Amino acid sequence: MKILFAGGGSAGHLTPIIAIVREIRRIYQKSDLEFHFIGPKDEFGEILLSQEGIKIKQIISGKIRRYFTWKTILQNISDILFKIPVGILQSFFYIFFLGPDLIFSKGGHGSIAPVFAGRILFVPIFIHESDTVPGAANKFLNGFALEIFTSFPKTQHFPLKKMILVGNPIRRELMDGQKEEARFFFKTATQKPVLLILGGSQGAQRINEKILEALPQLLENFEIIHQCGEKNYSQVKSEVKIIISGEPEKSYHLFSFLKEPELKKAYVISDIILSRAGANSIFEIAAIGKPSILVPLPEAAQNHQVKNAYEYSENGACLVFEEENFTANFFLAKLKYLFFHTNELNLMAQKAKEFSRPEAGRIIASYIISYLTAK
């Protein structure tokens, strides 16, 4: 049984695939399972997928940029005339010789060529859309799909007869953290509430700047676990040495990136989370039932992070600060207010749990196995 996953463009397309692969292995414990992935070159993604025993095939991938300058116009012409056709040819031959039983696409510009080639070769195609506003690739490819799994109740632009609302697949291992183990790992020095700061897999420089601006005041009231991003780590570390010293340093825990074992510890020990509004982050935060403050990335394609955040906030699970309103003083004041009114924090945690769909990966895995075994 060969299952081919397609997608790429960011780590956000890959961690749901990992969640689904793990659930398929739990359900279907036979030896004839093969997992393959086809997408653009991504060193970080290759590490994540190869650790799960997924065989990777790289292809050339092009995309259409929706912001127009002379440079992007030339890039679009190059991608349309060269990269996308070459990617389709590469995908066609790979899929032809692999002979997968099913293609599961997670979207992103890396999914266009393999899904298009798979359609030509009559391979059954399923799509998952993480965001409330579908990406351009999934909008274009939805006509090729037998079913489209969606994460948010108000997902738009797809035929209703194809849509199956399941949520965004998360790695269930992230919900297994133990508080005592986490306190030992992070060497938490006080009984102060723990603020976890996440900027996505690459970090968020502008969030980092606001946190550093308020850091001395934040550390008076909170322990902080801060994922700042690989490319920002050295700069943030240097600035922190200037801003704080002595006793407050013990309450600040800086990481470039929290790997899965570290992230689950950070999740279980946190009392509130500051995060971007990617679908993976939202559904992980919801699954662990934590109150959160979301600062959507304003440059996200089709403004999807803003729309994700506001849909998640509708039942009271989080607060949304659009980046232009996210100032150090306002953030600090809001945190103090929330921890003075703990009933509001508790309600946010409850509403997060109500929104969560931790079984999304298992549901999709069950659907895939049922479809393939019934063929």
VEXKE-791219 format. One line per 3 residues: number of its first residue (from 1); their letters; for each residue x, y, z of N, C-alpha, C. Coordinates in steps of 0.1 Angstrom, whole numbers, plus 5000, padded with zeros to 4 digits. Example, Ala and Ser with C-alpha at 12.3 -4.5 7.8 and 13.67 -1.06 7.14 Angstrom:
<tiros>
1) as) 5132/4943/5078/5123/4955/5078/5132/4967/5078; 5128/4978/5071/5137/4989/5071/5129/5000/5079 $
</tiros>
This chain:
<tiros>
1) mki) 5008/4988/5000/5000/5000/5000/5009/5012/5000; 5008/5020/4989/5017/5032/4988/5009/5044/4989; 5012/5053/4998/5005/5066/5000/5015/5077/4997 $
4) lfa) 5012/5085/4987/5021/5097/4984/5015/5110/4989; 5023/5117/4997/5019/5130/5002/5026/5140/4993; 5019/5151/4991/5024/5162/4983/5021/5176/4990 $
7) ggg) 5030/5185/4988/5028/5198/4994/5041/5205/4996; 5041/5216/5003/5053/5223/5006/5053/5237/5003; 5062/5244/5010/5062/5259/5009/5066/5264/5023 $
10) sag) 5062/5256/5033/5065/5260/5047/5063/5247/5056; 5069/5248/5068/5068/5237/5077/5053/5234/5081; 5045/5244/5080/5031/5242/5083/5024/5232/5074 $
13) hlt) 5029/5229/5063/5023/5219/5054/5028/5205/5058; 5039/5204/5066/5045/5191/5068/5041/5184/5082; 5040/5192/5092/5036/5186/5105/5023/5179/5105 $
16) pii) 5013/5184/5098/5000/5176/5097/5002/5163/5090; 5011/5163/5080/5014/5150/5073/5020/5140/5083; 5029/5145/5091/5035/5136/5101/5025/5130/5111 $
19) aiv) 5015/5139/5115/5005/5134/5124/4996/5123/5117; 4993/5125/5104/4985/5115/5097/4993/5102/5095; 5005/5103/5092/5013/5091/5090/5014/5083/5103 $
22) rei) 5016/5089/5114/5016/5082/5127/5003/5076/5130; 4992/5082/5127/4979/5076/5129/4976/5065/5120; 4980/5066/5107/4978/5054/5098/4986/5042/5104 $
25) rri) 4998/5044/5109/5006/5033/5114/4999/5027/5126; 4993/5035/5134/4986/5030/5146/4974/5021/5142; 4967/5025/5131/4955/5018/5127/4958/5006/5119 $
28) yqk) 4967/5008/5109/4970/4997/5099/4984/4992/5102; 4985/4981/5109/4998/4977/5114/5004/4965/5106; 5002/4966/5093/5007/4956/5084/5020/4961/5078 $
31) sdl) 5028/4952/5072/5041/4955/5067/5042/4961/5053; 5030/4962/5047/5030/4966/5033/5028/4981/5031; 5029/4989/5042/5028/5003/5041/5040/5010/5036 $
34) efh) 5039/5019/5026/5050/5027/5022/5045/5042/5021; 5053/5051/5027/5049/5065/5027/5060/5072/5018; 5055/5081/5009/5063/5089/5001/5059/5103/5001 $
37) fig) 5068/5112/4998/5065/5126/4998/5072/5132/4986; 5064/5141/4979/5070/5148/4967/5068/5163/4969; 5078/5171/4967/5077/5185/4969/5090/5192/4967 $
40) pkd) 5090/5205/4969/5103/5213/4966/5113/5211/4977; 5125/5214/4974/5137/5213/4983/5134/5221/4996; 5136/5214/5007/5133/5220/5020/5141/5212/5030 $
43) efg) 5153/5217/5034/5162/5209/5043/5156/5206/5056; 5149/5216/5062/5142/5214/5075/5131/5204/5073; 5123/5205/5063/5113/5195/5060/5118/5181/5058 $
46) eil) 5129/5180/5051/5135/5167/5048/5138/5160/5061; 5144/5167/5071/5147/5162/5084/5135/5157/5091; 5124/5165/5091/5112/5161/5098/5106/5148/5092 $
49) lsq) 5105/5148/5078/5098/5137/5072/5107/5124/5072; 5120/5125/5070/5128/5114/5070/5129/5107/5084; 5127/5114/5094/5126/5109/5108/5114/5100/5109 $
52) egi) 5104/5102/5101/5092/5093/5102/5092/5082/5092; 5104/5080/5085/5105/5069/5075/5097/5072/5062; 5096/5085/5059/5089/5089/5047/5100/5091/5036 $
55) kik) 5098/5085/5024/5108/5086/5013/5104/5099/5006; 5115/5107/5003/5113/5120/4998/5118/5121/4983; 5110/5128/4975/5114/5131/4961/5113/5146/4959 $
58) qii) 5124/5152/4955/5124/5166/4953/5120/5170/4939; 5113/5180/4937/5109/5185/4923/5112/5200/4923; 5113/5205/4911/5113/5220/4909/5099/5225/4911 $
61) sgk) 5097/5236/4918/5084/5241/4921/5083/5255/4918; 5073/5260/4911/5071/5274/4909/5058/5278/4915; 5057/5292/4917/5045/5297/4923/5041/5310/4916 $
64) irr) 5029/5314/4918/5024/5327/4913/5024/5337/4924; 5032/5348/4923/5032/5358/4933/5021/5368/4930; 5014/5372/4941/5002/5381/4939/5005/5395/4942 $
67) yft) 5018/5399/4945/5022/5412/4946/5031/5416/4934; 5028/5427/4928/5034/5429/4914/5044/5440/4914; 5056/5436/4911/5067/5445/4908/5073/5439/4895 $
70) wkt) 5083/5447/4889/5089/5441/4877/5096/5428/4880; 5102/5427/4892/5109/5415/4896/5099/5403/4897; 5088/5405/4904/5079/5394/4906/5072/5390/4893 $
73) ilq) 5070/5400/4884/5064/5397/4871/5073/5388/4863; 5086/5391/4863/5096/5382/4856/5097/5369/4863; 5096/5368/4876/5096/5356/4883/5084/5347/4880 $
76) nis) 5072/5353/4879/5060/5346/4875/5061/5341/4861; 5066/5348/4852/5068/5344/4838/5077/5331/4838; 5088/5332/4845/5098/5321/4846/5091/5309/4852 $
79) dil) 5084/5311/4862/5078/5299/4869/5067/5293/4860; 5059/5301/4854/5048/5296/4845/5054/5288/4833; 5064/5294/4827/5069/5288/4815/5079/5277/4817 $
82) fki) 5086/5277/4828/5097/5268/4830/5095/5259/4843; 5094/5265/4855/5095/5257/4867/5082/5248/4868; 5071/5253/4866/5059/5245/4868/5058/5234/4858 $
85) pvg) 5060/5237/4845/5060/5225/4836/5071/5215/4839; 5083/5219/4843/5093/5209/4846/5089/5201/4858; 5083/5208/4868/5078/5201/4880/5068/5191/4877 $
88) ilq) 5059/5194/4867/5048/5185/4863/5055/5172/4856; 5064/5175/4848/5071/5163/4841/5078/5155/4851; 5086/5161/4861/5092/5153/4871/5082/5145/4879 $
91) sff) 5072/5151/4883/5061/5144/4891/5055/5133/4883; 5052/5135/4870/5046/5125/4862/5054/5112/4861; 5067/5114/4859/5075/5102/4858/5077/5095/4872 $
94) yif) 5078/5103/4882/5080/5097/4895/5067/5089/4899; 5056/5096/4897/5043/5089/4901/5040/5077/4892; 5044/5078/4879/5042/5067/4870/5049/5055/4874 $
97) flg) 5062/5056/4878/5070/5045/4882/5067/5040/4896; 5063/5050/4905/5060/5046/4919/5047/5039/4920; 5037/5043/4912/5024/5037/4913/5017/5038/4926 $
100) pdl) 5015/5050/4932/5009/5051/4945/4994/5048/4944; 4989/5043/4955/4974/5040/4956/4966/5052/4958; 4972/5063/4963/4965/5075/4967/4975/5087/4968 $
103) ifs) 4970/5099/4965/4978/5111/4967/4970/5119/4977; 4977/5123/4988/4971/5132/4998/4979/5145/4997; 4972/5156/4994/4979/5169/4992/4976/5178/5004 $
106) kgg) 4986/5185/5009/4985/5194/5020/4985/5209/5015; 4986/5211/5002/4985/5224/4997/4999/5230/4996; 5000/5243/4993/5012/5250/4991/5016/5249/4976 $
109) hgs) 5025/5257/4972/5029/5257/4958/5035/5244/4954; 5041/5237/4964/5048/5224/4960/5038/5213/4957; 5025/5215/4959/5015/5205/4956/5010/5205/4942 $
112) iap) 5011/5217/4935/5005/5218/4922/5009/5208/4912; 5023/5206/4910/5028/5197/4900/5024/5183/4903; 5026/5177/4915/5023/5163/4917/5008/5160/4916 $
115) vfa) 4999/5169/4921/4985/5167/4920/4981/5167/4906; 4986/5177/4898/4982/5178/4884/4987/5165/4876; 4999/5160/4879/5004/5148/4873/4996/5136/4877 $
118) gri) 4993/5136/4890/4985/5124/4895/4971/5123/4889; 4965/5135/4886/4952/5135/4880/4953/5129/4866; 4964/5133/4858/4966/5127/4845/4967/5112/4845 $
121) lfv) 4973/5107/4856/4976/5093/4857/4964/5086/4865; 4953/5093/4867/4941/5087/4874/4944/5081/4888; 4953/5088/4895/4955/5084/4909/4944/5091/4918 $
124) pif) 4938/5085/4927/4928/5091/4936/4935/5102/4944; 4928/5114/4945/4935/5125/4952/4926/5130/4963; 4932/5133/4974/4925/5139/4986/4933/5151/4990 $
127) ihe) 4926/5161/4994/4932/5174/4998/4928/5178/5012; 4938/5184/5019/4934/5190/5032/4938/5204/5032; 4929/5213/5037/4931/5227/5038/4931/5231/5053 $
130) sdt) 4942/5237/5057/4944/5241/5071/4937/5254/5074; 4936/5263/5065/4932/5277/5069/4917/5279/5065; 4912/5289/5072/4898/5293/5069/4896/5298/5055 $
133) vpg) 4907/5305/5050/4907/5309/5036/4917/5301/5028; 4912/5292/5019/4921/5283/5012/4932/5290/5005; 4944/5284/5004/4955/5289/4996/4952/5288/4981 $
136) aan) 4960/5295/4973/4958/5295/4959/4959/5281/4953; 4969/5273/4958/4971/5260/4952/4958/5251/4954; 4953/5251/4966/4941/5242/4969/4929/5247/4961 $
139) kfl) 4928/5261/4960/4917/5266/4952/4918/5261/4937; 4930/5261/4932/4932/5256/4918/4930/5241/4917; 4934/5234/4927/4934/5219/4926/4921/5212/4931 $
142) ngf) 4912/5220/4937/4901/5213/4944/4892/5205/4934; 4892/5209/4921/4884/5202/4912/4889/5188/4909; 4902/5185/4912/4908/5172/4910/4906/5162/4922 $
145) ale) 4901/5167/4933/4900/5160/4945/4887/5152/4947; 4888/5140/4952/4876/5132/4955/4869/5138/4968; 4877/5142/4978/4872/5148/4990/4882/5159/4994 $
148) ift) 4877/5168/5002/4885/5179/5007/4883/5180/5022; 4893/5177/5030/4892/5178/5044/4895/5193/5048; 4887/5198/5057/4889/5212/5061/4891/5213/5077 $
151) sfp) 4897/5224/5081/4900/5226/5095/4890/5235/5102; 4886/5246/5096/4877/5255/5102/4863/5254/5097; 4853/5256/5106/4839/5255/5102/4835/5264/5090 $
154) ktq) 4841/5275/5089/4837/5285/5079/4846/5286/5067; 4853/5275/5064/4862/5274/5052/4853/5277/5040; 4859/5285/5031/4852/5290/5019/4858/5284/5006 $
157) hfp) 4851/5287/4996/4856/5285/4982/4856/5270/4977; 4851/5260/4985/4851/5247/4980/4837/5242/4979; 4834/5232/4970/4821/5227/4969/4817/5220/4982 $
160) lkk) 4805/5223/4986/4800/5217/4999/4800/5202/4999; 4796/5196/4987/4795/5182/4986/4808/5174/4988; 4819/5182/4986/4833/5175/4987/4839/5177/5001 $
163) mil) 4834/5187/5009/4840/5191/5021/4837/5182/5033; 4847/5179/5041/4846/5171/5053/4853/5179/5064; 4846/5184/5074/4852/5192/5085/4858/5182/5095 $
166) vgn) 4871/5183/5097/4878/5174/5106/4887/5181/5116; 4891/5194/5112/4901/5201/5120/4915/5199/5114; 4925/5204/5120/4938/5203/5115/4946/5192/5123 $
169) pir) 4952/5182/5115/4959/5171/5122/4970/5177/5131; 4971/5172/5143/4982/5176/5152/4988/5163/5157; 5001/5164/5161/5008/5152/5166/5003/5150/5181 $
172) rel) 4996/5139/5183/4990/5137/5196/5000/5136/5207; 5013/5134/5204/5024/5133/5214/5026/5146/5221; 5021/5157/5214/5023/5171/5220/5014/5172/5232 $
175) mdg) 5004/5164/5234/4995/5165/5245/4999/5156/5257; 5011/5150/5256/5015/5140/5266/5026/5146/5276; 5027/5159/5276/5037/5165/5285/5034/5163/5300 $
178) qke) 5045/5162/5308/5043/5160/5322/5049/5173/5329; 5041/5179/5338/5045/5192/5344/5058/5191/5352; 5060/5181/5360/5072/5180/5368/5084/5178/5359 $
181) ear) 5083/5170/5349/5094/5168/5340/5097/5181/5332; 5087/5188/5329/5089/5201/5322/5095/5211/5331; 5091/5212/5344/5098/5221/5353/5113/5218/5355 $
184) fff) 5116/5205/5355/5130/5201/5357/5137/5205/5344; 5131/5202/5332/5138/5205/5320/5141/5220/5318; 5131/5228/5320/5133/5243/5318/5140/5250/5330 $
187) kta) 5141/5242/5341/5147/5247/5353/5140/5260/5358; 5127/5259/5359/5119/5270/5363/5123/5274/5377; 5125/5287/5379/5131/5291/5392/5121/5296/5402 $
190) tqk) 5109/5299/5397/5099/5305/5406/5085/5298/5404; 5075/5302/5411/5062/5298/5410/5053/5307/5402; 5060/5317/5395/5053/5326/5387/5046/5320/5375 $
193) pvl) 5035/5325/5369/5029/5320/5357/5040/5319/5346; 5038/5309/5337/5047/5308/5326/5041/5313/5313; 5048/5322/5306/5044/5328/5293/5052/5321/5283 $
196) lil) 5045/5314/5273/5052/5307/5262/5050/5316/5250; 5061/5319/5243/5061/5328/5231/5066/5320/5219; 5057/5319/5209/5059/5311/5197/5058/5321/5185 $
199) ggs) 5067/5321/5176/5066/5329/5164/5065/5321/5152; 5061/5308/5153/5062/5299/5141/5075/5293/5140; 5077/5284/5130/5089/5276/5129/5101/5285/5126 $
202) qga) 5099/5296/5120/5110/5305/5117/5112/5317/5127; 5103/5317/5138/5104/5328/5147/5096/5340/5141; 5096/5351/5149/5089/5363/5144/5097/5375/5150 $
205) qri) 5105/5381/5141/5114/5392/5145/5106/5403/5152; 5095/5407/5146/5087/5419/5152/5081/5416/5165; 5077/5403/5167/5072/5399/5181/5084/5399/5190 $
208) nek) 5096/5394/5186/5107/5394/5195/5111/5408/5199; 5110/5418/5190/5113/5432/5194/5104/5437/5205; 5091/5434/5204/5082/5439/5214/5084/5432/5228 $
211) ile) 5087/5419/5227/5090/5412/5239/5102/5418/5246; 5113/5420/5239/5125/5425/5245/5123/5439/5250; 5114/5447/5244/5111/5460/5249/5105/5460/5263 $
214) alp) 5097/5450/5265/5089/5449/5278/5095/5438/5287; 5107/5432/5284/5112/5421/5291/5114/5423/5306; 5121/5434/5310/5123/5435/5325/5110/5435/5332 $
217) qll) 5099/5442/5327/5087/5443/5334/5079/5429/5333; 5081/5422/5322/5074/5409/5321/5080/5399/5331; 5093/5400/5333/5100/5390/5342/5097/5393/5357 $
220) enf) 5091/5404/5359/5087/5407/5373/5075/5398/5377; 5067/5394/5366/5055/5387/5369/5054/5373/5363; 5063/5370/5354/5062/5358/5346/5076/5351/5344 $
223) eii) 5075/5338/5343/5086/5330/5337/5083/5330/5322; 5094/5331/5314/5092/5332/5300/5100/5321/5293; 5092/5313/5284/5099/5304/5275/5097/5310/5261 $
226) hqc) 5108/5313/5254/5107/5322/5242/5114/5314/5230; 5106/5310/5220/5111/5305/5208/5112/5316/5198; 5125/5320/5195/5127/5333/5188/5130/5330/5173 $
229) gek) 5133/5318/5169/5136/5315/5155/5151/5314/5153; 5155/5304/5145/5170/5302/5142/5177/5314/5138; 5171/5321/5128/5179/5333/5122/5179/5345/5132 $
232) nys) 5171/5345/5142/5170/5356/5152/5178/5353/5165; 5182/5341/5167/5187/5336/5180/5199/5344/5185; 5209/5346/5176/5221/5353/5181/5218/5367/5185 $
235) qvk) 5210/5374/5177/5207/5388/5179/5199/5389/5192; 5189/5380/5194/5180/5381/5206/5189/5378/5218; 5197/5368/5217/5206/5364/5229/5215/5376/5233 $
238) sev) 5221/5383/5223/5229/5394/5226/5222/5405/5233; 5210/5408/5228/5202/5419/5233/5197/5416/5247; 5194/5403/5250/5189/5399/5263/5200/5402/5273 $
241) kii) 5213/5399/5270/5224/5401/5279/5225/5416/5283; 5221/5425/5274/5222/5439/5277/5210/5443/5286; 5198/5437/5283/5186/5441/5290/5185/5436/5304 $
244) isg) 5188/5424/5306/5186/5418/5319/5199/5411/5324; 5201/5410/5337/5212/5403/5343/5208/5399/5357; 5216/5390/5363/5213/5386/5377/5201/5377/5378 $
247) epe) 5194/5379/5389/5182/5370/5392/5172/5369/5381; 5168/5380/5374/5158/5379/5363/5162/5369/5352; 5175/5367/5350/5179/5358/5339/5174/5344/5342 $
250) ksy) 5172/5340/5354/5168/5326/5357/5154/5324/5353; 5146/5334/5351/5132/5333/5347/5130/5334/5332; 5141/5335/5324/5140/5337/5310/5147/5325/5303 $
253) hlf) 5139/5318/5294/5144/5306/5288/5143/5308/5273; 5154/5310/5266/5155/5313/5252/5158/5301/5244; 5151/5299/5233/5153/5288/5224/5152/5293/5209 $
256) sfl) 5161/5288/5201/5159/5291/5187/5147/5284/5181; 5145/5272/5184/5134/5263/5179/5131/5253/5190; 5119/5250/5193/5115/5240/5202/5111/5227/5194 $
259) kep) 5119/5217/5195/5116/5205/5188/5105/5198/5196; 5099/5187/5190/5087/5181/5195/5088/5178/5210; 5099/5171/5214/5100/5168/5229/5100/5180/5238 $
262) elk) 5107/5191/5233/5107/5203/5241/5094/5211/5240; 5088/5210/5228/5075/5218/5227/5064/5212/5236; 5063/5199/5237/5053/5193/5245/5055/5197/5260 $
265) kay) 5067/5198/5264/5070/5203/5278/5066/5217/5279; 5070/5225/5269/5066/5239/5270/5051/5241/5270; 5044/5233/5263/5029/5234/5262/5023/5231/5276 $
268) vis) 5028/5220/5282/5021/5216/5295/5024/5225/5306; 5036/5232/5306/5040/5240/5317/5034/5255/5315; 5030/5258/5303/5026/5272/5301/5012/5275/5307 $
271) dii) 5011/5288/5311/4998/5293/5316/4991/5301/5306; 4998/5307/5297/4993/5315/5285/5003/5315/5274; 4998/5316/5262/5007/5314/5250/5005/5326/5241 $
274) lsr) 5016/5332/5237/5016/5343/5227/5021/5337/5214; 5013/5338/5203/5017/5330/5191/5012/5338/5179; 5018/5335/5167/5013/5338/5154/5000/5329/5153 $
277) aga) 4993/5331/5141/4980/5325/5140/4979/5315/5128; 4990/5308/5126/4990/5296/5117/4981/5286/5122; 4975/5278/5113/4965/5268/5117/4971/5257/5127 $
280) nsi) 4984/5253/5124/4990/5243/5133/4991/5249/5147; 4995/5261/5149/4996/5267/5162/4982/5267/5169; 4973/5272/5162/4959/5274/5167/4954/5260/5172 $
283) fei) 4955/5250/5164/4949/5237/5168/4957/5230/5178; 4970/5232/5179/4978/5227/5190/4974/5233/5203; 4973/5247/5203/4970/5254/5215/4956/5250/5220 $
286) aai) 4947/5248/5210/4933/5244/5214/4933/5230/5220; 4941/5221/5214/4941/5207/5219/4946/5206/5233; 4956/5215/5237/4961/5214/5251/4953/5223/5260 $
289) gkp) 4943/5230/5255/4934/5238/5263/4941/5250/5270; 4948/5258/5263/4955/5269/5269/4950/5282/5264; 4948/5292/5273/4945/5305/5268/4956/5311/5260 $
292) sil) 4953/5320/5250/4963/5325/5241/4960/5339/5237; 4971/5346/5233/4970/5358/5226/4976/5356/5212; 4969/5359/5201/4974/5356/5188/4977/5370/5181 $
295) vpl) 4989/5370/5175/4993/5382/5167/4995/5377/5153; 4984/5378/5144/4985/5372/5131/4996/5379/5122; 5003/5371/5114/5013/5376/5105/5006/5384/5094 $
298) pea) 5008/5398/5093/5000/5405/5083/5003/5402/5069; 5016/5397/5066/5019/5394/5053/5015/5380/5048; 5008/5373/5056/5004/5359/5052/4995/5360/5040 $
301) aqn) 4997/5350/5031/4989/5350/5019/4974/5351/5021; 4968/5359/5014/4953/5361/5014/4948/5365/5028; 4957/5370/5036/4954/5375/5050/4948/5363/5058 $
304) hqv) 4953/5351/5056/4947/5340/5062/4949/5339/5077; 4960/5344/5082/4963/5343/5096/4953/5352/5104; 4950/5364/5098/4941/5373/5105/4927/5366/5106 $
307) kna) 4923/5360/5095/4910/5353/5094/4909/5341/5103; 4920/5333/5103/4921/5322/5113/4919/5326/5127; 4927/5337/5131/4927/5342/5144/4913/5346/5149 $
310) yey) 4906/5354/5140/4893/5359/5144/4882/5348/5144; 4883/5338/5136/4874/5327/5137/4876/5319/5149; 4889/5317/5153/4892/5310/5166/4887/5318/5178 $
313) sen) 4887/5331/5177/4884/5340/5188/4869/5341/5190; 4861/5337/5180/4847/5340/5181/4840/5334/5193; 4845/5322/5198/4838/5317/5210/4846/5320/5223 $
316) gac) 4855/5329/5222/4862/5334/5234/4875/5326/5238; 4880/5318/5228/4892/5310/5232/4905/5318/5232; 4905/5330/5226/4918/5337/5226/4915/5352/5224 $
319) lvf) 4925/5360/5226/4925/5374/5222/4933/5376/5209; 4929/5385/5201/4936/5388/5189/4942/5402/5189; 4955/5404/5187/4961/5417/5186/4967/5418/5172 $
322) eee) 4961/5426/5163/4967/5428/5150/4980/5435/5152; 4990/5432/5144/5004/5436/5147/5005/5451/5149; 4997/5459/5141/4998/5474/5143/4994/5478/5157 $
325) nft) 4986/5470/5164/4982/5474/5177/4989/5466/5188; 4999/5458/5184/5007/5450/5194/5019/5458/5199; 5016/5466/5209/5027/5473/5216/5031/5467/5229 $
328) anf) 5043/5470/5233/5048/5463/5245/5040/5467/5257; 5036/5480/5258/5028/5484/5270/5014/5479/5270; 5008/5478/5258/4995/5473/5257/4995/5458/5261 $
331) fla) 5004/5451/5256/5005/5436/5258/5008/5434/5273; 5016/5441/5279/5019/5440/5293/5007/5443/5302; 5000/5453/5298/4988/5457/5306/4977/5446/5305 $
334) klk) 4976/5440/5293/4965/5430/5291/4969/5417/5298; 4982/5414/5298/4986/5402/5306/4982/5404/5321; 4986/5415/5326/4983/5418/5341/4968/5417/5343 $
337) ylf) 4960/5423/5334/4946/5422/5336/4941/5408/5337; 4945/5400/5327/4941/5386/5326/4944/5378/5339; 4956/5380/5344/4961/5372/5355/4955/5378/5368 $
340) fht) 4949/5390/5368/4942/5395/5379/4927/5390/5379; 4922/5387/5367/4909/5382/5365/4910/5367/5360; 4913/5358/5368/4916/5344/5364/4904/5337/5359 $
343) nel) 4892/5342/5362/4880/5336/5357/4880/5337/5342; 4885/5348/5336/4885/5350/5322/4896/5341/5316; 4907/5339/5322/4917/5329/5317/4911/5315/5317 $
346) nlm) 4904/5311/5327/4898/5298/5328/4888/5296/5317; 4880/5307/5314/4870/5306/5304/4877/5304/5290; 4887/5311/5288/4895/5310/5275/4900/5296/5273 $
349) aqk) 4905/5290/5284/4910/5276/5283/4899/5267/5280; 4887/5269/5286/4876/5260/5284/4871/5261/5269; 4870/5273/5264/4866/5276/5251/4876/5270/5241 $
352) ake) 4889/5270/5244/4899/5264/5235/4896/5249/5234; 4894/5243/5245/4891/5228/5245/4878/5225/5236; 4868/5234/5238/4856/5232/5230/4858/5233/5215 $
355) fsr) 4867/5242/5211/4870/5244/5197/4879/5233/5191; 4887/5226/5200/4897/5217/5195/4891/5205/5188; 4899/5199/5179/4896/5187/5172/4908/5178/5172 $
358) pea) 4912/5173/5184/4924/5165/5185/4924/5152/5177; 4912/5148/5173/4912/5135/5166/4912/5137/5150; 4916/5148/5146/4916/5151/5131/4925/5141/5124 $
361) gri) 4937/5139/5129/4946/5130/5122/4941/5116/5122; 4935/5111/5133/4930/5098/5133/4918/5096/5123; 4910/5106/5122/4898/5106/5113/4903/5105/5099 $
364) ias) 4912/5113/5095/4917/5113/5081/4924/5100/5079; 4932/5095/5088/4939/5082/5087/4929/5071/5085; 4919/5071/5093/4908/5060/5091/4901/5061/5078 $
367) yii) 4899/5073/5073/4892/5075/5060/4901/5070/5049; 4914/5073/5050/4924/5068/5039/4924/5053/5039; 4926/5047/5051/4927/5032/5052/4914/5026/5047 $
370) syl) 4903/5031/5051/4890/5025/5046/4888/5026/5031; 4893/5037/5025/4892/5039/5011/4901/5029/5004; 4913/5027/5009/4922/5019/5002/4919/5004/5004 $
373) tak) 4915/5000/5015/4912/4986/5018/4899/4982/5011; 4890/4992/5007/4878/4989/5001/4879/4988/4985; 4891/4992/4980/4893/4992/4966/4894/4978/4960 $
</tiros>
